[in-house]
Amino acid sequence: MDPPLDLSDLELRKSILARQDQLQDYRKTTEESGGNIHLLRQQSCSAPPGGRQNFRRLTIDRSRTISRQCKARSGVTSLGRSCGNIAVNVNASRPFEKSSCRPVSSASCEHPANVRTIISRDSLTAACLDDDYVDSDPDENPSPCKTSLDDERRHVYLAACRRLNVVPSSTYLRCVRSKVVRLNHQGLTVRPVKAVCVSLVEELAVTELDLANNDIGDAGLRCIIDMLHHNSIIHVLDVSNTNLHTRGAAMLSSLLLDNDSLQVLKAAGNRFKEEDAAQIAEALTKNTTLRSLDLSHNEIRDGGCRLGKCLGLNSTLETLNLSWNHLRSAGVAGMAAGIKVNSALRTLDLSWNGLGTEGARSVGRALRDNVTLEELALNSCRIGQQALGELLGQMKTNTTLKTLKLSSNPITHQGALYLVEFLRDHPSMEINLVEISDVVVSGEFSRLIDSMRCFRPTFRVVHGDVLRSKDAVLRELQVPRVKVRDPFVVLMEHVDSRDMRLVDLFTAHDSDNKGVVSHQDFIRAIKEAGVNIGKKQARQLVDMLDKDCSGEIDFVQ
């Protein structure tokens, strides 16, 4: 296993930058470079008809040959001095052909029969800095110096990749001129991350670095922190799901203590424990620049007590995400104590933690005295009807909270009604957005929302479906609808199952043996026989059997 890579001495970057001492000369000779390129174009235009394309191809081949020759030399400056001028023999009387490029002196050139082309030193320097330069698809008007002279970050990165024996990231090369570097989900490990850090040490354009979902570990984080000690421009860092664990938490704590430029830190999903939260909390008490912190999807548990204490002392943190951290009553109580006296926090996310009734009561008490919090997320926090009442009852004097998120909690449509009615009865509360996206509400709830908008136009509730009238009752009580069967089919099945004859129902109530019975006598015979049909179905049956509407049922019919 390789030892942890240390970037504190920056020897790698120093050795790379030592090869680029001529970059300053580069910028000074830009006009000269432009003149040389113009000379090449003039010579291309003066070539024989049909030979211009060959001349351009010849120029590209010459640049590639120079690049290959540069690889064998140790320094750019010495290479530029030794190469001097390069001559290409071209026979004007026949089509142009590729010829070998060789250094020659001025006296060895045959002026009448040859076209002499000069490659400036800046072209050689560019070729040496970018050893991997290959023009597989040359432009129509190629330039000997295709790579921009100011792309120092790209040159340093490629050189660092060669030194560390890693494959350069095409994603990083595409965003080399962007202010935001997004390398999430790239499968980066320690050495590729170190190559990126080497190129960002003195970078003044990048403000955001996203390395989430890469297996960099604490060794890769060490490279990032060493880079941030020298780079004060990057103010957003995302190292979520990067397998940091306890050692990574200690490194992040030291970063928060020493760094005075980082404003946003995302470290979700790194399996931080209770003791790790204590280290981070201690650093937050002394940090004065961090504005947003994401510690979601960790295992802080009762470490929320230490984080709560630091909230009481921190005066700059505005956004805190502690969702999915297994917080229970003790941890929530500690957080609530810090929220109570905090004077900077504006957004707090405690979703997917087991608050319950006790936790809801603690948070409500904290909001009673808090005067800065504007958004509170308590999604899936086991807040039922009773916990909702405790939360609202304790925070009824709060006048700053504007957004309350309570989705995925056991709040029924009655709880939703209670919530809106409570806000209607307490107009001093400034809550304008309520999220209960999975709660199915009734039509009464919709009418209540419409009435509230008359005196609070910006009020909005994100809820589930709306149930109305009888359908709402049936779905709420989960009463299955009974399928009505044909009463005559029921009668025949009953007779067959008991080995009876239909004529027996007639003869039992046909006293005069005429083969006819009245409606009342037939219904009485059905009941006595135990046929399982109701009064309504019995009436439908006799109406169906009495085809001539005579008031009597004839057995023949």
KOLTI-834362 format. One record per residue (C-alpha): residue in three letters; z, x, y. Coordinates in steps of 0.25 Angstrom, whole numbers, padded with zeros to 4 digits, always signed. Example, Ala and Ser with C-alpha at 12.3 -4.5 7.8 and 13.67 -1.06 7.14 Angstrom:
BEGIN
ALA+0031+0049-0018;SER+0029+0055-0004;
//
This chain:
BEGIN
MET+0000+0000+0000;ASP-0004+0006+0014;PRO+0008+0009+0023;PRO+0009+0000+0036;LEU-0001+0004+0046;ASP+0005+0008+0059;LEU-0003+0007+0072;SER+0008+0011+0082;ASP+0002+0025+0084;LEU-0012+0019+0086;GLU-0018+0032+0080;LEU-0029+0024+0074;ARG-0033+0018+0087;LYS-0032+0031+0094;SER-0041+0038+0084;ILE-0051+0027+0086;LEU-0051+0027+0101;ALA-0052+0042+0101;ARG-0066+0040+0096;GLN-0069+0031+0108;ASP-0066+0041+0120;GLN-0080+0039+0125;LEU-0079+0024+0127;GLN-0075+0027+0141;ASP-0088+0036+0143;TYR-0095+0024+0136;ARG-0092+0015+0147;LYS-0096+0025+0158;THR-0109+0027+0152;THR-0113+0013+0150;GLU-0124+0014+0161;GLU-0130+0026+0154;SER-0130+0019+0141;GLY-0137+0007+0148;GLY-0147+0017+0153;ASN-0150+0023+0139;ILE-0152+0010+0133;HIS-0162+0006+0144;LEU-0169+0019+0141;LEU-0170+0015+0127;ARG-0176+0002+0130;GLN-0186+0009+0140;GLN-0191+0018+0129;SER-0192+0006+0119;CYS-0201-0001+0129;SER-0210+0012+0130;ALA-0212+0013+0115;PRO-0226+0010+0109;PRO-0229-0004+0107;GLY-0223-0009+0094;GLY-0213+0002+0093;ARG-0202-0004+0101;GLN-0195-0011+0090;ASN-0196+0002+0082;PHE-0190+0010+0094;ARG-0178+0000+0094;ARG-0176+0001+0079;LEU-0177+0016+0081;THR-0166+0016+0091;ILE-0157+0008+0082;ASP-0159+0017+0071;ARG-0156+0029+0080;SER-0142+0022+0084;ARG-0139+0020+0069;THR-0142+0035+0066;ILE-0133+0039+0077;SER-0122+0031+0072;ARG-0123+0037+0058;GLN-0123+0051+0064;CYS-0110+0047+0072;LYS-0102+0044+0060;ALA-0102+0059+0056;ARG-0096+0063+0069;SER-0082+0063+0073;GLY-0083+0060+0088;VAL-0091+0052+0097;THR-0092+0062+0108;SER-0096+0073+0100;LEU-0107+0065+0093;GLY-0112+0060+0107;ARG-0113+0075+0112;SER-0120+0080+0099;CYS-0130+0069+0098;GLY-0136+0071+0111;ASN-0150+0065+0112;ILE-0158+0059+0101;ALA-0173+0059+0100;VAL-0182+0050+0092;ASN-0196+0054+0089;VAL-0206+0043+0091;ASN-0221+0044+0089;ALA-0228+0036+0099;SER-0241+0036+0092;ARG-0237+0028+0079;PRO-0226+0017+0076;PHE-0212+0020+0078;GLU-0204+0025+0066;LYS-0190+0028+0063;SER-0186+0043+0065;SER-0174+0051+0063;CYS-0164+0053+0075;ARG-0160+0067+0078;PRO-0153+0074+0089;VAL-0163+0082+0097;SER-0163+0090+0110;SER-0171+0087+0122;ALA-0181+0098+0120;SER-0184+0093+0106;CYS-0190+0080+0110;GLU-0205+0078+0111;HIS-0206+0070+0124;PRO-0221+0065+0123;ALA-0221+0060+0109;ASN-0206+0055+0107;VAL-0198+0045+0113;ARG-0184+0051+0117;THR-0172+0041+0116;ILE-0158+0045+0121;ILE-0146+0039+0114;SER-0134+0039+0124;ARG-0120+0044+0120;ASP-0114+0030+0121;SER-0124+0025+0110;LEU-0118+0036+0101;THR-0104+0033+0105;ALA-0106+0018+0101;ALA-0112+0022+0088;CYS-0100+0031+0085;LEU-0090+0021+0089;ASP-0096+0010+0080;ASP-0099+0017+0067;ASP-0102+0004+0060;TYR-0113+0000+0070;VAL-0125-0005+0063;ASP-0136-0013+0070;SER-0142-0021+0059;ASP-0149-0031+0068;PRO-0153-0023+0080;ASP-0155-0030+0093;GLU-0168-0031+0100;ASN-0163-0022+0111;PRO-0153-0013+0103;SER-0143-0005+0111;PRO-0139+0009+0105;CYS-0124+0005+0109;LYS-0123-0009+0103;THR-0108-0010+0102;SER-0102-0013+0115;LEU-0095-0001+0122;ASP-0083-0009+0125;ASP-0079-0014+0111;GLU-0068-0004+0109;ARG-0060-0013+0100;ARG-0072-0015+0091;HIS-0074+0000+0089;VAL-0059+0003+0087;TYR-0058-0008+0077;LEU-0070-0003+0069;ALA-0065+0011+0069;ALA-0051+0006+0065;CYS-0057-0001+0053;ARG-0064+0011+0049;ARG-0052+0020+0050;LEU-0043+0009+0042;ASN-0054+0007+0032;VAL-0055-0008+0034;VAL-0067-0018+0036;PRO-0069-0022+0051;SER-0066-0037+0053;SER-0079-0044+0058;THR-0070-0055+0064;TYR-0063-0045+0073;LEU-0076-0038+0077;ARG-0081-0052+0081;CYS-0070-0054+0090;VAL-0069-0040+0095;ARG-0072-0045+0110;SER-0063-0057+0109;LYS-0049-0059+0115;VAL-0045-0066+0102;VAL-0045-0058+0089;ARG-0044-0068+0078;LEU-0043-0062+0064;ASN-0036-0072+0056;HIS-0039-0075+0042;GLN-0047-0062+0041;GLY-0039-0055+0029;LEU-0034-0044+0037;THR-0024-0034+0032;VAL-0017-0022+0038;ARG-0028-0012+0041;PRO-0038-0022+0047;VAL-0027-0027+0056;LYS-0024-0013+0060;ALA-0039-0011+0064;VAL-0039-0023+0072;CYS-0026-0018+0079;VAL-0031-0005+0082;SER-0043-0011+0090;LEU-0033-0020+0098;VAL-0023-0009+0102;GLU-0029-0008+0116;GLU-0038-0020+0116;LEU-0037-0028+0130;ALA-0045-0040+0126;VAL-0039-0046+0114;THR-0027-0056+0117;GLU-0026-0063+0104;LEU-0025-0058+0089;ASP-0025-0067+0077;LEU-0022-0061+0064;ALA-0017-0073+0057;ASN-0019-0075+0042;ASN-0021-0060+0038;ASP-0013-0052+0029;ILE-0009-0041+0039;GLY+0006-0041+0035;ASP+0017-0033+0043;ALA+0008-0020+0043;GLY-0003-0027+0050;LEU+0007-0034+0060;ARG+0012-0020+0063;CYS-0002-0015+0067;ILE-0003-0028+0076;ILE+0010-0025+0083;ASP+0007-0011+0085;MET-0006-0015+0092;LEU+0001-0025+0100;HIS+0010-0014+0105;HIS-0002-0008+0112;ASN-0010-0021+0115;SER-0003-0030+0126;ILE-0015-0040+0127;ILE-0014-0047+0114;HIS-0005-0059+0116;VAL-0008-0068+0104;LEU-0005-0063+0090;ASP-0007-0071+0077;VAL-0001-0065+0064;SER+0001-0078+0057;ASN+0000-0078+0041;THR-0001-0063+0041;ASN+0010-0060+0031;LEU+0020-0054+0040;HIS+0034-0058+0034;THR+0047-0052+0039;ARG+0041-0038+0043;GLY+0031-0045+0051;ALA+0041-0053+0058;ALA+0049-0041+0062;MET+0036-0035+0068;LEU+0033-0047+0076;SER+0047-0047+0081;SER+0045-0033+0086;LEU+0032-0037+0092;LEU+0038-0048+0100;LEU+0049-0039+0105;ASP+0039-0028+0110;ASN+0027-0035+0113;ASP+0026-0041+0127;SER+0012-0047+0127;LEU+0011-0056+0114;GLN+0012-0071+0118;VAL+0008-0078+0105;LEU+0012-0074+0091;LYS+0008-0082+0078;ALA+0015-0077+0066;ALA+0015-0090+0057;GLY+0015-0089+0042;ASN+0021-0075+0040;ARG+0034-0079+0032;PHE+0044-0076+0042;LYS+0058-0078+0037;GLU+0071-0082+0045;GLU+0075-0068+0048;ASP+0061-0065+0053;ALA+0062-0077+0063;ALA+0075-0070+0068;GLN+0067-0057+0071;ILE+0056-0065+0078;ALA+0067-0073+0086;GLU+0074-0061+0091;ALA+0061-0055+0096;LEU+0058-0068+0103;THR+0070-0068+0111;LYS+0065-0055+0118;ASN+0050-0058+0119;THR+0045-0063+0132;THR+0030-0065+0130;LEU+0028-0073+0117;ARG+0023-0087+0120;SER+0020-0093+0106;LEU+0026-0090+0093;ASP+0021-0095+0079;LEU+0030-0093+0067;SER+0026-0105+0059;HIS+0024-0105+0044;ASN+0036-0095+0042;GLU+0049-0097+0035;ILE+0059-0095+0047;ARG+0068-0107+0042;ASP+0082-0105+0049;GLY+0076-0093+0057;GLY+0073-0104+0067;CYS+0087-0102+0072;ARG+0084-0088+0077;LEU+0071-0093+0083;GLY+0078-0104+0090;LYS+0088-0094+0097;CYS+0076-0085+0102;LEU+0070-0098+0108;GLY+0082-0099+0116;LEU+0080-0085+0122;ASN+0065-0084+0123;SER+0059-0089+0135;THR+0044-0087+0133;LEU+0040-0093+0119;GLU+0032-0106+0121;THR+0027-0109+0108;LEU+0034-0108+0094;ASN+0029-0113+0081;LEU+0039-0113+0069;SER+0032-0123+0060;TRP+0033-0121+0045;ASN+0046-0113+0045;HIS+0055-0120+0036;LEU+0065-0123+0048;ARG+0076-0132+0044;SER+0088-0138+0052;ALA+0095-0124+0055;GLY+0082-0118+0060;VAL+0078-0130+0068;ALA+0092-0131+0075;GLY+0090-0116+0079;MET+0076-0119+0085;ALA+0081-0131+0092;ALA+0093-0123+0098;GLY+0082-0113+0104;ILE+0073-0124+0109;LYS+0084-0130+0116;VAL+0086-0119+0126;ASN+0072-0113+0126;SER+0064-0114+0139;ALA+0050-0109+0135;LEU+0046-0115+0122;ARG+0035-0126+0123;THR+0029-0128+0109;LEU+0038-0128+0096;ASP+0033-0131+0082;LEU+0043-0134+0071;SER+0034-0141+0062;TRP+0035-0141+0047;ASN+0050-0138+0047;GLY+0061-0146+0041;LEU+0068-0151+0054;GLY+0073-0165+0049;THR+0082-0173+0057;GLU+0092-0162+0061;GLY+0080-0153+0065;ALA+0074-0164+0074;ARG+0088-0167+0080;SER+0089-0152+0084;VAL+0075-0151+0090;GLY+0078-0164+0098;ARG+0090-0158+0104;ALA+0083-0145+0108;LEU+0072-0153+0115;ARG+0082-0161+0122;ASP+0085-0148+0130;ASN+0072-0141+0129;VAL+0063-0142+0142;THR+0051-0134+0138;LEU+0046-0138+0124;GLU+0033-0146+0125;GLU+0028-0147+0111;LEU+0036-0149+0098;ALA+0030-0150+0084;LEU+0039-0155+0073;ASN+0028-0159+0062;SER+0033-0161+0048;CYS+0048-0158+0051;ARG+0054-0169+0043;ILE+0057-0178+0055;GLY+0058-0192+0051;GLN+0063-0205+0058;GLN+0077-0200+0061;ALA+0073-0186+0065;LEU+0063-0191+0074;GLY+0074-0199+0081;GLU+0083-0187+0082;LEU+0072-0179+0088;LEU+0068-0189+0099;GLY+0082-0193+0102;GLN+0087-0179+0105;MET+0075-0175+0113;LYS+0073-0188+0121;THR+0077-0180+0134;ASN+0066-0170+0132;THR+0055-0170+0143;THR+0046-0158+0140;LEU+0041-0161+0126;LYS+0027-0166+0126;THR+0022-0165+0111;LEU+0030-0169+0099;LYS+0024-0167+0085;LEU+0030-0174+0073;SER+0019-0175+0063;SER+0021-0175+0048;ASN+0036-0180+0049;PRO+0041-0193+0042;ILE+0040-0201+0054;THR+0035-0215+0051;HIS+0028-0225+0060;GLN+0041-0230+0065;GLY+0045-0216+0069;ALA+0032-0215+0077;LEU+0036-0228+0084;TYR+0050-0222+0087;LEU+0044-0209+0092;VAL+0035-0216+0102;GLU+0045-0227+0106;PHE+0055-0216+0109;LEU+0046-0208+0118;ARG+0043-0222+0125;ASP+0057-0224+0127;HIS+0059-0210+0133;PRO+0049-0208+0143;SER+0055-0195+0148;MET+0050-0188+0136;GLU+0037-0181+0138;ILE+0031-0181+0124;ASN+0016-0185+0125;LEU+0011-0181+0111;VAL+0018-0185+0098;GLU+0011-0180+0085;ILE+0015-0189+0072;SER+0001-0187+0066;ASP+0004-0192+0052;VAL+0013-0204+0056;VAL+0006-0218+0054;VAL+0009-0227+0065;SER+0008-0242+0067;GLY+0001-0250+0077;GLU+0014-0252+0085;PHE+0014-0237+0087;SER+0000-0237+0093;ARG+0004-0248+0103;LEU+0017-0240+0107;ILE+0008-0228+0110;ASP-0001-0236+0119;SER+0010-0242+0126;MET+0016-0228+0129;ARG+0004-0223+0135;CYS+0005-0232+0146;PHE+0016-0224+0152;ARG+0014-0211+0145;PRO-0002-0209+0145;THR-0002-0195+0138;PHE+0007-0199+0126;ARG+0000-0197+0113;VAL+0004-0199+0098;VAL-0003-0192+0087;HIS-0001-0201+0074;GLY-0007-0206+0061;ASP-0014-0219+0058;VAL-0010-0232+0064;LEU-0007-0243+0055;ARG-0008-0258+0059;SER-0003-0272+0055;LYS-0001-0275+0040;ASP-0008-0262+0035;ALA+0003-0254+0042;VAL+0013-0262+0034;LEU+0006-0261+0021;ARG+0004-0246+0022;GLU+0018-0243+0027;LEU+0025-0251+0016;GLN+0014-0246+0006;VAL+0012-0260+0000;PRO+0000-0260-0009;ARG-0010-0272-0007;VAL-0010-0281-0020;LYS-0024-0284-0025;VAL-0025-0299-0027;ARG-0031-0303-0041;ASP-0039-0315-0045;PRO-0029-0326-0049;PHE-0038-0332-0060;VAL-0039-0318-0066;VAL-0024-0317-0066;LEU-0023-0330-0073;MET-0033-0327-0084;GLU-0026-0313-0086;HIS-0013-0320-0088;VAL-0018-0331-0098;ASP-0025-0320-0106;SER-0013-0311-0106;ARG-0004-0322-0112;ASP-0014-0328-0122;MET-0015-0341-0115;ARG-0026-0350-0112;LEU-0030-0355-0098;VAL-0030-0370-0103;ASP-0015-0369-0106;LEU-0012-0368-0091;PHE-0020-0382-0090;THR-0014-0389-0102;ALA+0000-0385-0098;HIS-0001-0394-0085;ASP-0013-0403-0088;SER-0004-0415-0092;ASP-0016-0425-0093;ASN-0025-0415-0101;LYS-0036-0417-0091;GLY-0039-0402-0090;VAL-0035-0401-0075;VAL-0022-0397-0068;SER-0018-0397-0053;HIS-0017-0385-0044;GLN-0002-0386-0045;ASP-0001-0387-0060;PHE-0011-0375-0062;ILE-0002-0366-0052;ARG+0010-0371-0060;ALA+0004-0367-0073;ILE+0000-0353-0068;LYS+0014-0351-0064;GLU+0020-0356-0077;ALA+0011-0347-0084;GLY+0015-0334-0077;VAL+0002-0331-0070;ASN+0005-0320-0060;ILE-0002-0326-0048;GLY+0004-0330-0034;LYS+0003-0343-0027;LYS-0009-0339-0019;GLN-0017-0334-0031;ALA-0013-0347-0039;ARG-0019-0355-0027;GLN-0031-0347-0027;LEU-0033-0349-0042;VAL-0032-0364-0042;ASP-0042-0365-0031;MET-0051-0356-0039;LEU-0050-0365-0051;ASP-0051-0378-0044;LYS-0066-0377-0042;ASP-0068-0392-0038;CYS-0056-0392-0029;SER-0051-0404-0035;GLY-0036-0400-0035;GLU-0036-0398-0050;ILE-0040-0387-0059;ASP-0049-0391-0071;PHE-0048-0382-0083;VAL-0063-0384-0085;GLN-0065-0378-0071;
//
